[in-house]
Amino acid sequence: MAEEIKAHITGVVFQIAAKTGDAIAVGDPVIVLESMKMEIPVEAPRAGTVTEIRVEEGQTVQEGETVAVIE
């Protein structure tokens, strides 16, 4: 079952830490956001496989916006 990973803050995508097809574990960083000169990882809520990355580095995202999907 697919699960969306959402940004928990508004910020700029600093780094995409996982790519489509990667197997990830609970707590693995998927995206790293930069906000107020701090790097904040957006972590996987459960183990699975990344099926979609919906952002690009340098893109601004809003709190609650889906940044990736895992299955």
C-alpha positions as CSV (number, residue, x, y, z in Angstrom):
1,M,0.0,0.0,0.0
2,A,1.4,3.4,-1.0
3,E,2.1,6.0,1.6
4,E,2.8,9.7,1.0
5,I,5.7,11.3,2.8
6,K,4.9,14.9,3.6
7,A,7.1,17.9,4.5
8,H,6.6,18.8,8.2
9,I,7.9,22.3,7.7
10,T,8.1,24.9,4.9
11,G,11.6,25.0,3.4
12,V,13.8,24.5,0.4
13,V,14.8,21.0,-0.8
14,F,18.5,21.0,0.1
15,Q,19.1,17.3,-0.9
16,I,17.3,14.3,-2.2
17,A,18.7,11.5,-0.1
18,A,16.8,8.6,-1.7
19,K,15.9,7.9,-5.2
20,T,13.1,5.9,-6.9
21,G,13.6,2.2,-6.4
22,D,15.6,2.6,-3.2
23,A,14.7,0.3,-0.3
24,I,14.4,2.3,2.9
25,A,14.0,1.6,6.6
26,V,12.0,3.4,9.3
27,G,13.7,6.7,10.0
28,D,15.9,6.8,6.9
29,P,16.1,10.3,5.4
30,V,14.3,10.7,2.1
31,I,14.6,14.4,1.6
32,V,16.6,17.0,3.5
33,L,15.0,20.5,3.8
34,E,16.7,23.7,4.6
35,S,14.9,26.2,6.7
36,M,16.3,29.1,8.7
37,K,19.8,27.9,7.9
38,M,19.2,24.5,9.4
39,E,19.1,21.2,7.6
40,I,16.0,19.1,8.6
41,P,15.6,15.5,7.3
42,V,12.2,14.3,6.2
43,E,12.3,10.6,7.3
44,A,10.6,7.5,6.2
45,P,7.6,6.7,8.5
46,R,8.0,3.0,7.7
47,A,10.1,0.5,5.8
48,G,9.4,0.2,2.1
49,T,10.5,1.1,-1.4
50,V,10.6,4.6,-2.8
51,T,8.2,4.7,-5.8
52,E,8.1,8.4,-6.5
53,I,10.0,11.6,-5.7
54,R,7.8,14.6,-6.2
55,V,10.3,17.4,-5.6
56,E,13.6,18.7,-7.0
57,E,16.6,20.2,-5.3
58,G,16.2,23.9,-4.8
59,Q,12.4,23.7,-4.9
60,T,10.4,25.4,-2.1
61,V,7.9,23.2,-0.4
62,Q,5.1,24.0,2.0
63,E,4.3,22.3,5.3
64,G,2.1,19.2,4.5
65,E,3.1,19.0,0.8
66,T,3.9,15.5,-0.4
67,V,7.6,15.1,-1.2
68,A,7.8,11.4,-1.9
69,V,5.7,8.1,-2.0
70,I,6.8,4.7,-0.6
71,E,5.2,1.3,-1.0
